[in-house]
Amino acid sequence: MRKVELLAPAGNMEALIAAVQAGCDAVYLGMNFFSARAFAGNFSKEELIEAVKYCHIRDVKVYVTMNTILYEPEIEAAKKQVQFLYDHDVDALLIQDFGLFHYVRTCYPDFEVHCSTQMHVHNLAGIEFMKTQGVKRVVLARESSIELIQQACKTGMDIEVFAYGAICISYSGQCQFSVVTKQRSANRGMCAQCCRMKYFDEDGKHFNEGDYILSPKDLNVIDNLPVLLDAGVSSLKIEGRMKRPEYVWLITKTFREAIDAYYNNQKYTVSHEREKELMSMFHRGFSKGHLFHDVVEQRMSQYRPNHQGVVIGKVIDYYRGKVKIQLSDNLHQHDGLRILSTPEDIGLTAVKIYNDKNLLVNQAHAGQIITLECKEGRPKKGQPVHKTSDTQLIKQIDAIIDQNIRTIPLQLTYVAQIGKPLEIRITDGIHDVIQKSNQILEHAKNAPLTKQKLAENLSKTGEYPYRIEQIDGELENVFLPIRLINETRRSALDALTTLRQRQHQRIGRKEYTYQTSNVFDQNFEAIVQSKETIDIDQKRYLNCIESQTVMPVINETQKDKVELYNTILSQTGDLYMGLHDCIAGMTYNVVNSYAIAYLLSIPGIKGVILSSEMSDLQIELTLNAFEERYGFKPPVYKFVYGKRNLMYIKDGFIKNKNMKSMSDLHGNRYELLYNANVVSILESSVYKTENPYCMGKYLILDEDTENIQSLLEEK
């Protein structure tokens, strides 16, 4: 039976070590550039080399995230980074950008590629298309249901599923809220987390559910692991590259225990104590998400968007900068606390703890009344007190990580004969190392070496991540200095380590090649997306009707191949269809010449709409690079008019399905659109810009759009 992979996050080297020591099978990490967690610690080149060696020695794979869209000036640096990762034995790349994907698959056919969840693969058609492109694994959208996952696992593609941690309210790769309102692109790893901010209803009033109406709970499906493993999931992914090492260790350890129990035919239940530890480390409340069909009330944490910790008491009095608390759980010095208050919560640290006799203590227990200094805010009687940081738990975990208990079992045999060097053979089941001493063994005149003494010295591994589980050999009546035993053993372990560090035999980079059979002889001055047919010159302008010739961005049930004509494509699954004179839409997030070329190479695609995230300068650089490399002007379109979808949200975020809009703290009003089980949030006002470089324009019209002909004729 092929066992599921436990995949842990590593935002820095400390978190990576924590993940490995907790029992993960693989880690995913980002370097300082091109990672969708731009604000994580990430890895320098030197740290990456060390990380790969550390992991490979311990049978752990390393996946590197290059899961952002790449602008043209970044392409050469990205190519160099790919070469560096390839040369230094990284196990796989996670990719979002179609241009980078095309380049890697062309030039490095033996470099394993995983489709990042940012690539928005969320249906069977998308999986089938990626199979044709040589993809090893797909990270399915976090909105995927268990039923879809069960079907996906039967396709032959490795399926990776998020199992724990923060989740986005919008489909990944399709969220424009941050870049449109805060000029920080989620597709560039700089999400401003607009989903964790306050919003109000269409009348500017507070929601009954809470002000953080777009904030989802954290995912936690550990109780449902048997269902996922029975389905045949290849990898279980823990989110958390922004989290501290102790968080990574605790979550990874818990999932390791649950997975091992499954394969031992044992039932695993998270203990009450472990549950408290998980909650104190970080959580916004837990949900089983769309994966196991939690309803909107179960999925959302609209009361507060941040870490909730665990309740440890309540306020009973406040006077002159000191708060008195009745404890319901234990408290230690330097624990972090939050008092739930309005209009803002009050954060404090238990630096000085006074007991009921006004004496300083370093800890207190459930049932006791204690006093803390509280210089910010004015707590009120009855307000709950949450512990958000547990110093004792963190110390305990740090001590365990420092033990470096993860080791690889080895078998050792030896031959110690008179007149010959000491010979040691070590095997890990895959690699065999034979090491001979640099000194010939002599006959023992006095006290010959015993098997017990020899085995005792050969079994020492010191700082090496190995344990000698079996020792056997041939020993004559020899004199053997302990120094010689140690030197030979260390040389053997060094040789084994060198072999284990390198997991792949690479064939080397191939030259980049490109070809397309598409003919680009029918170009339009503008593509007009509307809700119904409009009166325009069909030879000059392509009118795409939203319900007919514009493919939906969310299409979970898409599976079978059908023929599409003169259609705007919207997501990966559409590329699996039989295409005829189709346009790759704006939701493919195309921002570089390689991505344009890739989509134009797919039979039946005659044009590409560029991402609205591009500036005119970026467009100019991209089109110049394309023409220089491929020898012709690409048929591309620029979005110049309309309201963009800022988010696509499955099954909504509030019970009220009749709400037409919402507003933010600045009074901006966002219209809500409902289509089957998906809610879209539109930007607050019509976007309008010029088009100095692209062959054609792209416009999205609504019922209120006037003077359509003048819009089409504007330069």
Sequence and secondary structure as in RCSB ss.txt:
>XXXX:A:sequence
MRKVELLAPAGNMEALIAAVQAGCDAVYLGMNFFSARAFAGNFSKEELIEAVKYCHIRDVKVYVTMNTILYEPEI
EAAKKQVQFLYDHDVDALLIQDFGLFHYVRTCYPDFEVHCSTQMHVHNLAGIEFMKTQGVKRVVLARESSIELIQ
QACKTGMDIEVFAYGAICISYSGQCQFSVVTKQRSANRGMCAQCCRMKYFDEDGKHFNEGDYILSPKDLNVIDNL
PVLLDAGVSSLKIEGRMKRPEYVWLITKTFREAIDAYYNNQKYTVSHEREKELMSMFHRGFSKGHLFHDVVEQRM
SQYRPNHQGVVIGKVIDYYRGKVKIQLSDNLHQHDGLRILSTPEDIGLTAVKIYNDKNLLVNQAHAGQIITLECK
EGRPKKGQPVHKTSDTQLIKQIDAIIDQNIRTIPLQLTYVAQIGKPLEIRITDGIHDVIQKSNQILEHAKNAPLT
KQKLAENLSKTGEYPYRIEQIDGELENVFLPIRLINETRRSALDALTTLRQRQHQRIGRKEYTYQTSNVFDQNFE
AIVQSKETIDIDQKRYLNCIESQTVMPVINETQKDKVELYNTILSQTGDLYMGLHDCIAGMTYNVVNSYAIAYLL
SIPGIKGVILSSEMSDLQIELTLNAFEERYGFKPPVYKFVYGKRNLMYIKDGFIKNKNMKSMSDLHGNRYELLYN
ANVVSILESSVYKTENPYCMGKYLILDEDTENIQSLLEEK
>XXXX:A:secstr
    EEEEE SSHHHHHHHHHHT SEEEEEBSSS S TTS  B HHHHHHHHHHHHHTT EEEEEE S   GGGH
HHHHHHHHHHHHTT  EEEE  HHHHHHHHHH TTS EEE GGG   SHHHHHHHHHTT  EEE  TT  HHHHH
HHTTTTSEEEEEEEE   SS TT   HHHHHHS  GGGT    GGGS EEETTS   SS S TT B EEE GGGH
HHHHHHT SEEEE  TTS HHHHHHHHHHHHHHHHHHHTT      HHHHHHHHHH  S EE TGGGT  HHHHB
  S  S   EEEEEEEEEETTEEEEEESS EETT EEEE  SSS EEEE SSEE TTS EESEE TT EEEEE  
SS   TT EEEEEE HHHHHHHHHHHHT    EEEEEEEEE TTSEEEEEEE SS EEEEEEEEE EE SSS   
HHHHHHHHT  TTSSEEEEEEEEEE SEE  HHHHHHHHHHHHHHHHHHHH                       S
EEEEESS   S TTTEEEEETTTTB  S  TT  S  EEES EE SGGGGGSEEESEEE GGG   SHHHHHHHH
HSTTEEEEE  TT  HHHHHHHHHHHHHHHSS   EEEEEEE  EEEEEET SSS TT  EEEETT  EEEEEEE
TTEEEEE SS EE   SSSSEEEEE  TT   HHHHHH  
